[in-house]
């Protein structure tokens, strides 16, 4: 199974603007919880390739 097309692209931290210290700390069926190792900011990102709840398409 080819999964590279569904690989998550982690964006830069919204607090400190670094993009080199982002780590996925938890995965659910629909989202990834991403923490910045530099400033400890936590955010969620939609899981790539998974249809999100509440959206038609």
Secondary structure, 3 states (H helix, E strand, C coil): CCCHHHCCCCCCCCCCCCCCCEEEEEECCCEEEEEECCCCCEEEEECCCCCCCCCCC
